Amino acid sequence: MRFYTISHKHYCGIDLHTKMMYVCILDSDANILIHKNIPTNGKAFLKLIAPYREDIVVGVECMFSWYWLADLCAKEGIEFILGHALYMRCIHGGKAKNDRVDSEKIARIMRGGDFPLAYAYPAELRPVRDLMRRRSHLVRIKSEIQSHISITNYQYNLEPFDKNIVHKGNREGIADHFDNASVRLNVETDIAVMDSLHDQIRNLENYIIRHAKDYDGRMLYRLKTVPGIGDILALTIMYEILSIDRFPTVQKFCSYSRLVKCANESAGKKMGTSGSKIGNAHLKWAFSEAAILFIRGNDKAQKYVTKLSKKFGKGKALSILSHKLGRAIYFMMKRNDVFDMNYFFRNS
């Protein structure tokens, strides 16, 4: 975890919301110069900090509304830092908690050099990355609806469907399996939503492939040498990582990707794990999806997972495989190398 340690004359801590923002400006001696609630407006903010902007750093907690402020500071040449929301628990401690207290605490931890930095993603790449995240969300909704159709079929002890209903063409006539009109309408509604989501997801995928930019085409090709990884999955990995140089070690990369669990221990005694929500959930999904696709039609991978399943169970075996794929992709991106199946399973 990196911390902000560069000294400035003025520190501007902001508790940012959609309509109002509480601003606290400290000088280098920790004296409060401004502590004020203002509208969430660029002009109002620039007017407030105008006397101090020659040497000021602006810091906010990484919440959903930080995009516009980061872009404004970049445009105006003001240094901006983003605080990791889960590491900034110190601002939630204390007897009282409100926007005024939080803004002052943010400014003081900036001045003290304990401000936990989050990565401020470049503005020009955010739209496509967020579009890919939205696509993943729609895919999960579609999967939930598909599961509901299968569960309904099991509830009435009917014969399994002849074809995989994940494909749009295989869903025709599915509702006719059910005699009861209400149950049939329930399934028809699910199918209609799935069909609509299928079209929207396909449109998003086509748009993403056409409009993805500022990425390394050769690295995209290298990632696609991993069996099961196609255009969308490779672009998801590249856009979420952006620069592999952000991670000095493979251990830090796997931790960021939620591929490992962090030990919670004291005095040499382990008390389980912690930090399961810290990291990039989208990379976790991408590597989990890659692991599932990796074993399809892959004899070596299937034997490897079967061997692990006997010892750890299938779920844990797939987690180990996704971790192994994450490590492999880290070194592929570091070394500008392609995937080598024999090297991947050399010690397995």
ZIQUIQUI-V296775 format. One line per field, one symbol per residue. ss: DSSP state (H for helix, E for strand, - for the rest). phi: phi as a letter, one per 20 degrees, with the letter a starting at -180 (. if undefined). A space follows every 10 residues. Layout:
ss: ???
phi: ???
This chain:
ss: --EE-----E EEEEEE---E EEEEEEE--- -EEEEEEEE- -HHHHHHHHH HHHHHEEEEE E-----HHHH HHHHHH--EE EEE-----HH HH------HH HHHHHHHHHH H---EEEE-- --HHHHHHHH HHHHHHHHHH HHHHHHHHHH HHHHH----- -------HHH H--HHHH--- HHHHHHHHHH HHHHHHHHHH HHHHHHHHHH H-----HHHH HHH------- HHHHHHHHHH H--HHH---H HHHHHH---- -EEEEE--EE EEEE------ HHHHHHHHHH HHHH----HH HHHHHHHHHH HH-HHHHHHH HHHHHHHHHH HHHHH----- HHHH----
phi: .ececfecec cdeceecfdc bedcddefem efebbbecff bfffffffeg fcffbccdcc ffdfdegfff fffffemdfc cdefffeeff feeofdcbff ffffffffff ffndffedee fgffdfgfff ffffgfffff ffffffffff ffffgelefg ffcfffegfe efnffffdff fffffgffff fffffffgff ffffffffff dfblcefffg ffffffgned ffffffffff emcfffdfcf ffffffelec defdbblmde cncbmfeepe fffgffffff ffffefmdff ffffffffff ednfffffff fffffffffg ffffdldefc ffffdfdd
